[in-house]
Amino acid sequence: MNETTLMSRRHLLCCGVGMAMGLFTGLAAANGEGIEQAPQGLASSSLRDLVHAAFDGIEAGALWDAHAHLLGTGDAGSGCRVHPAMQQWWHPQDWLRRRVILDAAGVAADAPSIDEAYVARLLHLAADFPAGARWLLFAFEEALDDAGRPRDEWTTFHVPNEYAARVAAAHPQRFAWVASIHPYRDDAVERLDAAASTGALAVKWLPSAMNIDPRDARCRPFYDRLAKLGLPLIVHCGEEKAVPGAHREAFGNPLLMRVPLEQGVRVVVAHAASLGSALDTDRPGAPKVAAFDLFARLMDEPAWRDRLLADVSAVAQINRPARVLRTLVRRDDWHARLLHGSDHPLPGVKLLVSPARLAAADLLDDADVQPLERLRERSPLLFDLALKRRLRDSRGARFAPNVFETRRHFERPAATLRRDPPGAPA
């Protein structure tokens, strides 16, 4: 194999792996048999002990996964869609993305309905958790241009708010939902009110892909309404590899979150801005620095201690520096503001999360590596939780239980919720 061919193949592989690292892709390792049926060579009691330890000290009803993706193709009336290139083999990078997404979700490419199979698979995985544990399913808005017009060519995938609301309403014991609304829409505030009245617990933005400049004046009425409603704004900060969209990487700078924070919005920085670099706008002319360091600066600014949070989804991936995870584990003064999130269905991706690598970095006991790998084969969601509960640094620091008790960050008074969203349940 010549060097050019090798580089081409590596580029194609990196595109697929990058998709998984950035958002929700991977190769599903779970087979859905449940932890009671342990693999040969590892006693089932070992897996049960690992899972029991994962839940130890956590109130089951407070364990809400704050970062989970809802996906579909629209084949069952969901209104979801994916970019046409993802179904065209002559666009190999995009085609690979779609294939990896389906594999990660545990959904067969020839399933009678991708929409229905995706939800059914997640419900199956959720059944391994105690009653009260829930997943916040993300809607995902279209990309718009600067004039507020939809740009289909920038939209890798779209998950309507109405669909996310229907799925959550159909399975309230396991799911809640998070809206996604572009602030450049003329009716953005009205859409926000509608989402809130239908039970949305937060709003999700991916600024670089959606073309959202958090400083834009059109965002200010949206921020005001978010603050009045008490809804958090979950924002992807740092580098985005999975959904290129509008290619506005500068909009993912963590320091831009000062704008909504100043208007009283609670902001959840997705993945703790743990990937990539950004301009240090506090020091004009300075070179780029790690986005995580800018996030850490914000976390330590007293003005935001009541409003700035972050989820810890994806922070254990192999493309994140070990120092990020070590810092998050050690900073127990941050733990009350860190939120557990799985980035489902990513945890089953063996290429992206390596217990052996974490043990080599002295962030995990060697004895935990094999049991965690076996657990991932049975349930990637249990694996994700157990891994995070077993993480520790060389001084014995661990994530506090309150990192996993995220319910308190999203609960809203019952009077503000309408339980019957329009449309038939999914």
C-alpha positions as CSV (number, residue, x, y, z in Angstrom):
1,M,0.0,0.0,0.0
2,N,1.6,3.3,-1.0
3,E,1.7,6.4,1.3
4,T,-1.0,8.3,-0.7
5,T,-3.5,5.4,-0.3
6,L,-2.7,4.9,3.3
7,M,-3.2,8.6,4.0
8,S,-6.5,8.6,2.1
9,R,-7.7,5.7,4.2
10,R,-6.6,7.3,7.4
11,H,-8.5,10.5,6.4
12,L,-11.7,8.5,5.8
13,L,-11.3,6.7,9.1
14,C,-10.6,9.9,11.0
15,C,-13.8,11.5,9.5
16,G,-15.9,8.7,10.8
17,V,-14.1,8.6,14.2
18,G,-14.3,12.4,14.4
19,M,-18.0,12.2,13.9
20,A,-18.2,9.8,16.9
21,M,-15.9,11.9,19.0
22,G,-17.7,15.1,18.5
23,L,-21.3,14.0,19.1
24,F,-23.0,10.7,19.1
25,T,-21.5,8.1,16.8
26,G,-19.6,4.9,17.2
27,L,-19.7,1.1,16.8
28,A,-22.4,-0.3,19.2
29,A,-20.9,-2.9,21.4
30,A,-24.1,-3.7,23.4
31,N,-26.1,-6.7,22.6
32,G,-29.0,-6.0,24.9
33,E,-28.8,-9.2,27.0
34,G,-28.6,-7.4,30.3
35,I,-26.0,-7.7,33.0
36,E,-27.4,-10.8,34.6
37,Q,-26.1,-12.9,31.7
38,A,-22.4,-12.2,32.2
39,P,-19.8,-13.3,29.6
40,Q,-17.9,-16.6,30.2
41,G,-14.7,-16.0,32.2
42,L,-16.2,-13.2,34.3
43,A,-18.6,-14.1,37.0
44,S,-22.0,-12.3,36.8
45,S,-21.5,-11.2,40.4
46,S,-18.5,-9.2,39.4
47,L,-20.7,-7.2,36.9
48,R,-23.4,-6.8,39.5
49,D,-20.9,-5.5,42.0
50,L,-19.6,-3.0,39.5
51,V,-23.1,-1.8,38.7
52,H,-24.1,-1.7,42.4
53,A,-21.1,0.4,43.1
54,A,-22.0,2.8,40.3
55,F,-25.3,3.5,41.9
56,D,-24.0,3.6,45.5
57,G,-24.7,6.9,47.2
58,I,-26.9,8.2,44.4
59,E,-30.6,8.8,44.6
60,A,-32.1,6.9,41.7
61,G,-34.8,9.5,41.0
62,A,-32.2,12.2,40.8
63,L,-30.1,10.4,38.2
64,W,-30.9,12.3,35.0
65,D,-28.7,12.0,32.0
66,A,-28.2,15.6,30.9
67,H,-26.9,14.9,27.4
68,A,-28.6,12.3,25.2
69,H,-29.3,12.4,21.5
70,L,-32.6,11.7,19.8
71,L,-32.2,10.7,16.2
72,G,-34.3,9.6,13.2
73,T,-34.8,9.7,9.5
74,G,-38.5,10.6,9.4
75,D,-39.6,7.2,8.3
76,A,-42.3,7.1,11.0
77,G,-43.6,10.6,10.8
78,S,-41.1,12.1,13.2
79,G,-40.1,15.0,11.0
80,C,-36.5,14.1,11.5
81,R,-34.2,14.2,8.5
82,V,-30.5,13.8,7.6
83,H,-28.5,15.4,4.9
84,P,-29.0,13.5,1.6
85,A,-25.3,13.0,1.2
86,M,-25.4,10.7,4.2
87,Q,-27.3,8.2,2.1
88,Q,-25.1,8.4,-1.0
89,W,-22.2,6.1,-1.3
90,W,-20.4,8.5,-3.6
91,H,-20.1,10.8,-0.7
92,P,-18.1,8.3,1.4
93,Q,-17.4,10.5,4.4
94,D,-21.0,11.4,4.9
95,W,-22.2,7.9,4.1
96,L,-19.8,6.6,6.7
97,R,-21.2,9.0,9.2
98,R,-24.7,7.7,8.8
99,R,-23.5,4.1,9.0
100,V,-21.6,4.7,12.1
101,I,-24.5,6.6,13.7
102,L,-26.8,3.6,13.1
103,D,-24.3,1.1,14.4
104,A,-23.7,3.3,17.5
105,A,-27.4,3.4,18.2
106,G,-27.8,-0.3,17.9
107,V,-30.2,0.1,15.0
108,A,-30.0,-2.1,11.9
109,A,-29.6,-0.2,8.7
110,D,-32.6,-2.2,7.3
111,A,-34.8,-1.7,10.3
112,P,-38.5,-1.3,9.2
113,S,-38.4,2.1,11.0
114,I,-35.2,3.9,12.1
115,D,-37.3,6.3,14.1
116,E,-39.0,3.6,16.1
117,A,-36.0,1.3,16.4
118,Y,-33.8,4.1,17.9
119,V,-36.3,4.9,20.7
120,A,-37.0,1.2,21.4
121,R,-33.3,0.5,21.7
122,L,-32.8,3.4,24.2
123,L,-35.8,2.2,26.2
124,H,-34.2,-1.3,26.3
125,L,-31.0,0.1,27.7
126,A,-32.8,2.3,30.2
127,A,-34.5,-0.8,31.6
128,D,-31.2,-1.7,33.3
129,F,-31.4,1.4,35.4
130,P,-33.5,1.8,38.6
131,A,-36.9,3.5,38.4
132,G,-36.6,7.2,38.4
133,A,-33.5,7.5,36.2
134,R,-34.2,9.5,33.1
135,W,-32.6,10.8,29.9
136,L,-32.9,14.3,28.5
137,L,-33.4,13.8,24.8
138,F,-32.1,16.6,22.6
139,A,-34.0,18.1,19.7
140,F,-31.7,19.7,17.1
141,E,-32.5,22.8,15.1
142,E,-31.7,23.6,11.5
143,A,-28.8,25.8,10.5
144,L,-29.8,29.3,9.5
145,D,-27.8,32.0,7.6
146,D,-27.3,35.5,8.9
147,A,-30.6,36.6,7.5
148,G,-32.4,33.9,9.4
149,R,-33.1,31.6,6.4
150,P,-32.8,27.8,6.7
151,R,-29.7,26.5,5.0
152,D,-30.3,22.8,4.1
153,E,-26.7,22.4,2.9
154,W,-25.5,23.3,6.4
155,T,-27.9,21.0,8.2
156,T,-26.4,17.6,8.8
157,F,-29.4,16.4,10.7
158,H,-32.6,17.9,12.1
159,V,-34.7,16.7,15.1
160,P,-37.9,18.8,15.5
161,N,-39.0,20.0,18.9
162,E,-42.4,18.5,18.4
163,Y,-40.9,15.0,17.9
164,A,-38.8,15.2,21.0
165,A,-41.8,16.4,23.0
166,R,-43.9,13.5,21.8
167,V,-41.3,10.9,22.6
168,A,-40.8,12.3,26.1
169,A,-44.6,12.4,26.7
170,A,-45.0,8.8,25.5
171,H,-42.4,7.6,28.0
172,P,-42.3,10.0,30.9
173,Q,-40.9,7.5,33.3
174,R,-37.7,7.4,31.3
175,F,-37.5,10.5,29.1
176,A,-37.7,14.3,29.3
177,W,-36.7,16.6,26.5
178,V,-34.6,19.6,25.5
179,A,-35.7,22.0,22.8
180,S,-33.4,23.5,20.1
181,I,-34.4,26.9,18.8
182,H,-32.4,29.2,16.6
183,P,-32.4,32.8,18.0
184,Y,-32.3,34.4,14.5
185,R,-35.8,33.2,13.7
186,D,-38.4,36.1,13.8
187,D,-40.6,33.9,16.1
188,A,-37.8,32.5,18.3
189,V,-39.3,33.8,21.5
190,E,-42.7,32.5,20.6
191,R,-41.1,29.1,19.8
192,L,-39.4,29.2,23.1
193,D,-42.7,29.8,25.0
194,A,-44.3,27.0,23.1
195,A,-41.5,24.6,24.0
196,A,-41.6,25.6,27.6
197,S,-45.3,25.1,27.8
198,T,-44.9,21.6,26.3
199,G,-42.4,20.6,29.0
200,A,-39.0,21.4,27.5
201,L,-36.4,21.5,30.4
202,A,-33.7,23.3,28.6
203,V,-32.5,24.6,25.1
204,K,-29.6,23.2,23.2
205,W,-27.3,25.2,20.8
206,L,-24.4,24.1,18.7
207,P,-23.3,27.6,17.6
208,S,-20.6,26.7,15.1
209,A,-22.8,24.3,13.1
210,M,-26.1,26.3,13.5
211,N,-24.5,29.7,12.8
212,I,-25.3,31.3,16.1
213,D,-23.1,34.1,17.3
214,P,-24.0,34.4,21.1
215,R,-23.1,38.1,20.9
216,D,-25.7,38.9,18.2
217,A,-28.3,41.4,19.3
218,R,-31.1,39.0,18.2
219,C,-30.1,36.7,21.0
220,R,-30.8,39.2,23.7
221,P,-34.7,38.9,23.7
222,F,-34.2,35.1,23.7
223,Y,-31.8,35.3,26.7
224,D,-34.3,37.5,28.6
225,R,-37.0,35.0,28.0
226,L,-34.8,32.0,29.0
227,A,-33.9,33.8,32.3
228,K,-37.6,34.5,33.1
229,L,-38.6,30.9,32.3
230,G,-35.7,29.5,34.3
231,L,-34.6,27.2,31.5
232,P,-30.9,26.4,31.1
233,L,-29.1,27.0,27.8
234,I,-26.9,23.9,26.9
235,V,-24.2,25.1,24.6
236,H,-21.5,23.2,22.8
237,C,-18.2,25.1,23.4
238,G,-14.8,24.2,22.0
239,E,-14.0,22.5,18.8
240,E,-16.7,20.7,16.8
241,K,-15.7,17.9,14.5
242,A,-18.9,16.0,14.1
243,V,-21.3,18.5,12.6
244,P,-19.4,21.0,10.4
245,G,-22.6,22.9,9.4
246,A,-21.9,26.6,9.0
247,H,-18.2,26.2,9.9
248,R,-18.3,29.1,12.4
249,E,-15.8,27.7,14.9
250,A,-15.2,31.1,16.5
251,F,-18.8,31.0,17.9
252,G,-17.8,28.1,20.1
253,N,-15.5,30.2,22.2
254,P,-16.3,29.6,25.9
255,L,-15.7,33.2,26.8
256,L,-18.7,34.2,24.6
257,M,-20.9,32.6,27.3
258,R,-20.5,35.7,29.4
259,V,-23.2,37.4,27.2
260,P,-26.1,35.1,28.3
261,L,-24.6,34.8,31.8
262,E,-24.8,38.6,32.1
263,Q,-28.4,38.5,31.2
264,G,-29.2,36.0,34.0
265,V,-29.3,32.8,31.9
266,R,-28.1,29.5,33.4
267,V,-25.5,28.1,30.9
268,V,-24.5,24.5,30.7
269,V,-21.2,24.2,28.7
270,A,-21.4,20.8,26.9
271,H,-18.4,18.5,27.4
272,A,-16.8,21.2,29.6
273,A,-15.3,22.7,26.4
274,S,-12.8,19.9,26.6
275,L,-11.8,19.8,22.9
276,G,-9.9,22.2,20.7
277,S,-8.6,25.8,21.2
278,A,-10.0,29.3,20.9
279,L,-8.9,32.9,21.0
280,D,-8.3,34.4,24.4
281,T,-10.4,37.5,23.8
282,D,-9.4,38.9,27.2
283,R,-5.9,39.3,25.7
284,P,-6.1,40.7,22.2
285,G,-3.4,39.5,20.0
286,A,-2.5,36.5,22.1
287,P,-2.4,33.1,20.5
288,K,-5.1,30.6,20.8
289,V,-5.3,28.6,24.0
290,A,-7.1,25.4,25.0
291,A,-10.9,25.9,25.1
292,F,-10.9,24.0,28.4
293,D,-8.6,26.6,30.0
294,L,-11.0,29.4,29.0
295,F,-13.9,27.4,30.4
296,A,-11.9,27.0,33.7
297,R,-11.4,30.7,33.8
298,L,-15.2,31.3,33.6
299,M,-15.8,28.6,36.3
300,D,-13.5,30.5,38.6
301,E,-15.1,33.9,38.1
302,P,-17.3,34.6,41.1
303,A,-20.0,36.4,39.1
304,W,-21.1,33.1,37.5
305,R,-21.0,30.7,40.4
306,D,-24.8,30.5,40.5
307,R,-25.3,30.2,36.8
308,L,-22.4,28.5,35.0
309,L,-22.5,24.7,34.8
310,A,-21.0,22.0,32.5
311,D,-21.8,18.5,31.6
312,V,-19.1,15.8,31.7
313,S,-20.2,13.9,28.6
314,A,-17.3,12.8,26.3
315,V,-14.6,14.0,28.7
316,A,-13.1,10.5,29.0
317,Q,-12.6,10.1,25.3
318,I,-9.2,9.4,23.9
319,N,-9.1,12.7,22.0
320,R,-9.3,14.7,25.3
321,P,-6.1,15.4,27.2
322,A,-5.8,13.4,30.4
323,R,-5.3,16.7,32.3
324,V,-8.9,17.7,31.5
325,L,-10.3,14.7,33.2
326,R,-7.8,14.9,36.1
327,T,-8.7,18.6,36.6
328,L,-12.5,17.8,36.6
329,V,-12.1,15.0,39.1
330,R,-9.8,17.1,41.4
331,R,-11.8,20.3,41.4
332,D,-14.3,19.2,44.0
333,D,-15.3,22.9,44.3
334,W,-16.8,22.6,40.8
335,H,-18.6,19.3,41.4
336,A,-21.9,20.8,42.4
337,R,-21.9,22.5,39.0
338,L,-20.9,19.4,36.9
339,L,-23.6,17.3,35.4
340,H,-23.5,13.7,34.3
341,G,-24.3,13.1,30.6
342,S,-23.6,10.1,28.5
343,D,-23.8,11.6,25.0
344,H,-25.8,8.5,24.0
345,P,-25.1,6.4,22.0
346,L,-21.4,7.2,22.2
347,P,-20.4,5.1,25.3
348,G,-20.4,1.8,23.3
349,V,-17.7,3.0,21.0
350,K,-14.6,1.1,21.9
351,L,-12.3,3.3,19.8
352,L,-13.3,6.4,21.7
353,V,-13.2,5.5,25.4
354,S,-10.4,3.2,26.5
355,P,-10.3,2.1,30.2
356,A,-6.8,0.8,29.6
357,R,-5.6,4.3,28.5
358,L,-7.2,5.8,31.6
359,A,-5.5,3.3,33.8
360,A,-2.2,4.1,32.1
361,A,-2.8,7.7,32.9
362,D,-3.4,6.8,36.6
363,L,-7.1,7.8,36.4
364,L,-8.4,4.3,36.9
365,D,-7.4,1.2,38.8
366,D,-5.9,-1.6,36.6
367,A,-8.3,-4.1,38.2
368,D,-11.3,-2.1,36.8
369,V,-10.3,-2.3,33.2
370,Q,-11.5,-5.8,32.3
371,P,-14.8,-5.6,34.2
372,L,-15.6,-2.3,32.6
373,E,-14.9,-3.6,29.1
374,R,-17.2,-6.6,29.8
375,L,-19.9,-4.3,31.1
376,R,-19.7,-2.2,28.0
377,E,-20.4,-5.3,25.9
378,R,-23.7,-5.7,27.9
379,S,-24.8,-2.1,28.3
380,P,-22.9,1.0,27.1
381,L,-25.0,3.2,29.3
382,L,-24.2,1.3,32.4
383,F,-20.6,1.3,31.3
384,D,-20.5,5.1,31.0
385,L,-21.9,5.5,34.5
386,A,-19.7,2.9,36.1
387,L,-16.6,4.3,34.4
388,K,-17.2,7.8,35.7
389,R,-17.9,6.5,39.2
390,R,-14.7,4.5,39.2
391,L,-12.5,7.3,37.9
392,R,-9.9,8.6,40.4
393,D,-6.7,10.5,40.4
394,S,-3.4,9.6,42.0
395,R,-4.5,11.3,45.3
396,G,-7.8,9.4,45.4
397,A,-10.0,12.2,44.3
398,R,-13.3,11.1,42.6
399,F,-16.4,12.7,41.2
400,A,-18.8,13.4,44.0
401,P,-22.2,11.7,44.0
402,N,-23.9,15.1,43.3
403,V,-22.3,15.2,39.8
404,F,-24.8,12.4,39.0
405,E,-27.8,13.8,40.7
406,T,-28.6,16.3,38.0
407,R,-32.4,16.4,38.5
408,R,-32.2,19.5,40.6
409,H,-30.8,21.5,37.7
410,F,-33.8,20.9,35.5
411,E,-36.9,20.6,37.6
412,R,-39.6,23.1,36.9
413,P,-42.7,23.9,38.9
414,A,-45.6,21.6,37.7
415,A,-47.8,24.6,37.0
416,T,-45.4,25.7,34.1
417,L,-45.7,22.4,32.3
418,R,-48.3,21.1,29.9
419,R,-48.2,17.4,29.7
420,D,-50.1,16.8,26.5
421,P,-48.0,18.0,23.5
422,P,-49.7,18.2,20.2
423,G,-49.5,15.2,17.9
424,A,-49.7,11.5,18.5
425,P,-47.2,9.8,20.9
426,A,-44.2,8.3,19.3
